[in-house]
Amino acid sequence: QKKVYTTPPPFPMVQMSRTVTFVWVFLVPVVLMSDGSSIFAHCLVVFFLTFAFIGLEYVAMEVDDPFGDDAND
């Protein structure tokens, strides 16, 4: 059971999740262009979604290596 906690996630899984996150974030504005809402609403939605997903990516990177040499470790 301890091996499950100490085994890092496989590198291809990390790369694919990162790639899918960035592709999704960059495709959100393209998909929202087909909507009839205002440009201000689109900018807000894109900003908050990008902020959330990139923030989750940084949290995942920190959880992957909790005892590193960063200032917050």
Backbone as JSON, one array per atom type, in Angstrom:
{
  "sequence": "QKKVYTTPPPFPMVQMSRTVTFVWVFLVPVVLMSDGSSIFAHCLVVFFLTFAFIGLEYVAMEVDDPFGDDAND",
  "N": [[0.82, -1.19, 0.0], [1.99, 1.24, 0.67], [3.62, 1.66, -1.49], [1.96, 2.62, -3.49], [1.5, 5.24, -2.69], [4.02, 6.35, -2.82], [4.91, 6.09, -5.42], [5.6, 7.89, -8.29], [3.48, 9.65, -10.7], [3.14, 8.32, -14.05], [5.29, 9.54, -16.63], [4.29, 9.92, -19.36], [1.54, 10.21, -18.83], [1.42, 12.56, -17.36], [2.4, 14.38, -19.27], [0.43, 14.15, -21.28], [-1.89, 15.0, -19.91], [-1.16, 17.63, -19.41], [-0.87, 18.58, -22.03], [-3.48, 18.25, -23.06], [-4.83, 20.01, -21.34], [-3.71, 22.53, -22.09], [-4.41, 22.65, -24.82], [-7.18, 22.64, -24.58], [-7.57, 25.05, -23.2], [-6.66, 26.89, -25.1], [-8.48, 26.49, -27.14], [-10.91, 27.34, -26.15], [-11.54, 30.18, -26.59], [-12.0, 30.11, -29.36], [-14.21, 28.45, -29.63], [-16.07, 29.93, -28.17], [-16.45, 32.07, -29.84], [-18.48, 31.49, -31.59], [-20.73, 31.94, -30.18], [-23.36, 34.28, -29.39], [-22.86, 36.26, -27.51], [-21.54, 39.17, -25.75], [-18.29, 40.66, -26.36], [-16.95, 41.37, -24.1], [-18.02, 39.65, -22.14], [-17.08, 37.24, -23.15], [-14.3, 37.61, -22.87], [-14.09, 37.7, -20.07], [-14.97, 35.09, -19.36], [-13.05, 33.5, -20.68], [-10.72, 34.39, -19.39], [-11.15, 33.63, -16.66], [-11.54, 30.84, -16.89], [-9.08, 30.06, -18.01], [-7.33, 30.94, -16.0], [-8.19, 29.27, -13.91], [-7.68, 26.63, -14.91], [-4.92, 26.67, -15.51], [-4.0, 27.28, -13.0], [-4.8, 24.95, -11.62], [-3.08, 23.19, -12.9], [-0.58, 24.08, -11.94], [-0.92, 23.55, -9.22], [-1.11, 20.76, -9.33], [1.49, 20.18, -10.2], [2.91, 20.98, -7.95], [1.92, 19.25, -6.0], [2.88, 16.9, -6.97], [5.6, 17.03, -6.37], [6.15, 17.56, -3.38], [8.15, 18.11, -1.52], [10.3, 19.75, -2.4], [12.72, 22.17, -3.5], [11.56, 24.64, -3.46], [10.34, 27.93, -2.49], [8.0, 27.74, -1.02], [7.99, 25.24, 0.12]],
  "CA": [[0.0, 0.0, 0.0], [2.86, 2.41, 0.69], [4.17, 1.85, -2.83], [1.01, 3.44, -4.25], [1.68, 6.64, -2.31], [5.36, 6.85, -3.13], [5.19, 5.97, -6.84], [5.18, 9.09, -9.03], [2.67, 9.34, -11.88], [3.95, 8.09, -15.24], [5.59, 10.75, -17.39], [3.36, 10.16, -20.46], [0.25, 10.68, -18.32], [1.61, 13.97, -17.01], [2.51, 15.14, -20.51], [-0.86, 14.18, -21.96], [-2.82, 15.86, -19.18], [-0.72, 19.01, -19.64], [-1.19, 18.92, -23.42], [-4.94, 18.4, -23.17], [-5.2, 21.25, -20.65], [-3.35, 23.71, -22.89], [-5.23, 22.65, -26.03], [-8.53, 23.05, -24.19], [-7.54, 26.49, -22.87], [-6.5, 27.68, -26.32], [-9.65, 26.33, -27.99], [-12.09, 27.98, -25.54], [-11.95, 31.4, -27.3], [-12.51, 29.78, -30.71], [-15.57, 27.92, -29.46], [-16.94, 30.99, -27.7], [-16.72, 33.03, -30.92], [-19.73, 31.15, -32.26], [-21.82, 32.4, -29.32], [-23.75, 35.65, -29.71], [-22.67, 37.15, -26.37], [-20.64, 40.3, -25.95], [-16.86, 40.37, -26.3], [-16.55, 41.52, -22.7], [-18.37, 38.39, -21.47], [-16.14, 36.22, -23.63], [-13.01, 37.85, -22.24], [-14.18, 37.27, -18.67], [-15.05, 33.63, -19.31], [-11.75, 32.96, -21.07], [-9.76, 34.7, -18.34], [-11.36, 32.82, -15.47], [-11.27, 29.44, -17.2], [-7.64, 29.9, -18.16], [-6.76, 31.08, -14.66], [-8.51, 28.07, -13.14], [-7.01, 25.43, -15.41], [-3.47, 26.8, -15.33], [-3.81, 27.16, -11.55], [-4.86, 23.52, -11.3], [-1.85, 22.57, -13.39], [0.5, 24.39, -11.01], [-1.18, 22.8, -7.99], [-0.74, 19.38, -9.61], [2.96, 20.1, -10.21], [3.39, 21.1, -6.57], [1.55, 18.03, -5.29], [3.76, 15.85, -7.49], [6.89, 17.14, -5.69], [5.85, 18.44, -2.25], [9.31, 18.4, -0.68], [11.38, 20.21, -3.28], [13.55, 23.29, -3.03], [10.84, 25.89, -3.69], [10.19, 28.78, -1.3], [6.81, 27.36, -0.25], [8.1, 23.85, 0.59]],
  "C": [[0.87, 1.26, 0.0], [3.45, 2.7, -0.69], [3.26, 2.72, -3.7], [1.22, 4.92, -3.95], [3.02, 7.2, -2.73], [5.71, 6.78, -4.61], [4.72, 7.22, -7.57], [4.31, 8.7, -10.23], [3.56, 9.15, -13.11], [4.12, 9.38, -16.07], [4.65, 10.96, -18.57], [1.99, 10.66, -20.0], [0.33, 12.16, -17.96], [1.66, 14.83, -18.27], [1.17, 15.23, -21.24], [-1.86, 15.06, -21.23], [-2.46, 17.33, -19.37], [-1.07, 19.46, -21.06], [-2.68, 19.13, -23.61], [-5.4, 19.67, -22.49], [-4.9, 22.47, -21.51], [-4.14, 23.77, -24.19], [-6.64, 23.13, -25.7], [-8.58, 24.55, -23.91], [-7.42, 27.33, -24.13], [-7.69, 27.54, -27.27], [-10.91, 26.99, -27.41], [-12.47, 29.27, -26.28], [-12.53, 31.11, -28.68], [-13.95, 29.27, -30.62], [-16.53, 29.02, -29.03], [-17.25, 32.02, -28.78], [-18.02, 32.74, -31.63], [-20.95, 31.58, -31.44], [-22.13, 33.86, -29.64], [-23.57, 36.64, -28.58], [-21.68, 38.26, -26.69], [-19.17, 39.87, -25.82], [-16.35, 40.48, -24.88], [-16.85, 40.24, -21.91], [-17.43, 37.28, -21.89], [-14.77, 36.38, -22.98], [-13.01, 37.42, -20.78], [-14.19, 35.76, -18.54], [-13.69, 33.02, -19.64], [-10.72, 33.21, -19.98], [-9.93, 33.77, -17.15], [-11.14, 31.33, -15.73], [-9.78, 29.17, -17.35], [-6.95, 29.98, -16.81], [-6.99, 29.82, -13.84], [-7.72, 26.86, -13.62], [-5.5, 25.51, -15.27], [-3.14, 26.74, -13.84], [-3.86, 25.71, -11.09], [-3.6, 22.79, -11.77], [-0.68, 22.85, -12.44], [0.32, 23.69, -9.67], [-0.78, 21.33, -8.18], [0.78, 19.21, -9.65], [3.51, 20.16, -8.8], [3.07, 19.84, -5.76], [2.44, 16.87, -5.74], [5.11, 15.86, -6.79], [6.74, 18.06, -4.47], [7.06, 18.84, -1.42], [10.51, 18.8, -1.52], [12.17, 21.34, -2.64], [12.87, 24.63, -3.24], [10.71, 26.68, -2.38], [9.01, 28.34, -0.43], [6.85, 25.9, 0.21], [8.51, 23.77, 2.04]]
}
